[in-house]
Amino acid sequence: MKYIESRYIFDGMTAIQMLTDEGEPWCTVSVNLSDYGLVSQDSDHIFIPLYKLDDETVQTILNDLVEEVEKEVCIGYNDSCKCAYVRLKDDWRERCEVRV
């Protein structure tokens, strides 16, 4: 899998997408939760939408990019959508292509 780094227009925080090795879109790795009052402390932290991903994809993302899962947060109706707030590895940018 490949990763693409970008920025959310709304607040400039880190946005990451996962692609297949052939360059086809696979999934959204990060979500912007500013509308819920949840903001990443810096560009090395993201929210991962666990509720949208299968276990294998989550494990791949954790192995490739994540240093530490700092906490889990729930959003949506009845807090039914679980997200992980994570600190990315020091070298996470080296694994990503950058797109503006």
C-alpha positions in Angstrom: 0.0 0.0 0.0 1.0 3.6 -0.6 0.0 6.7 1.3 -0.7 10.3 0.2 -0.2 13.2 2.6 -2.3 16.3 2.1 -3.9 19.0 4.3 -7.5 19.7 5.2 -8.6 23.0 3.7 -10.7 23.8 6.8 -7.9 23.9 9.4 -4.7 22.8 7.6 -4.4 19.6 9.7 -2.8 16.4 8.3 -4.9 14.4 5.8 -3.8 11.0 4.7 -5.2 8.6 2.1 -4.2 5.0 1.4 -3.7 3.7 -2.2 -3.1 0.3 -3.6 0.4 -0.4 -4.9 -1.1 0.3 -8.4 -2.2 3.8 -7.2 -5.9 3.1 -6.9 -7.7 4.7 -3.9 -8.2 2.3 -1.1 -9.4 4.2 2.0 -9.3 7.4 4.0 -6.7 7.1 6.8 -7.6 10.3 8.6 -10.7 12.3 9.3 -11.2 15.9 10.3 -13.4 16.0 13.5 -13.3 19.8 14.0 -17.1 19.9 13.7 -17.2 17.8 16.8 -14.7 20.0 18.7 -11.9 17.5 18.3 -8.7 19.0 16.9 -5.3 17.4 16.5 -2.6 19.0 18.6 -0.2 19.1 15.7 0.6 17.6 12.2 1.9 14.4 13.8 -1.5 13.5 15.2 -4.5 12.3 13.3 -7.9 10.7 13.9 -8.4 7.4 12.2 -12.0 6.4 11.4 -12.1 2.9 12.8 -15.8 2.5 12.0 -15.1 2.7 8.3 -12.2 0.2 8.1 -11.8 -3.5 8.4 -9.4 -5.0 10.9 -6.7 -5.9 8.4 -6.6 -2.3 7.0 -6.5 -0.9 10.5 -3.6 -3.2 11.4 -1.7 -2.2 8.2 -2.1 1.5 9.0 -1.0 1.0 12.7 2.1 -0.9 11.6 3.0 1.5 8.8 2.3 4.9 10.3 1.4 4.9 14.0 3.7 5.2 17.0 1.0 5.3 19.6 -2.8 5.2 19.9 -3.4 7.9 22.5 -7.1 7.5 22.9 -10.4 6.4 21.3 -13.2 8.8 20.7 -16.7 8.2 19.5 -18.8 10.4 17.2 -22.1 10.2 15.4 -25.5 9.1 16.5 -25.3 7.6 20.0 -21.5 7.8 19.7 -21.7 4.8 17.5 -18.7 5.7 15.3 -15.3 4.9 16.9 -12.2 6.8 15.9 -8.6 6.5 17.2 -6.6 9.5 18.0 -3.0 8.6 17.2 0.5 10.0 17.2 2.3 9.1 14.0 5.8 7.7 13.8 8.7 10.1 13.4 9.3 8.9 9.9 5.7 8.8 8.7 6.3 11.5 6.0 8.9 9.3 4.4 6.2 6.7 3.7 3.9 9.3 2.1 3.8 11.0 -1.2 3.0 14.7 -0.7 0.1 16.3 -2.6 -1.0 19.8 -2.1 
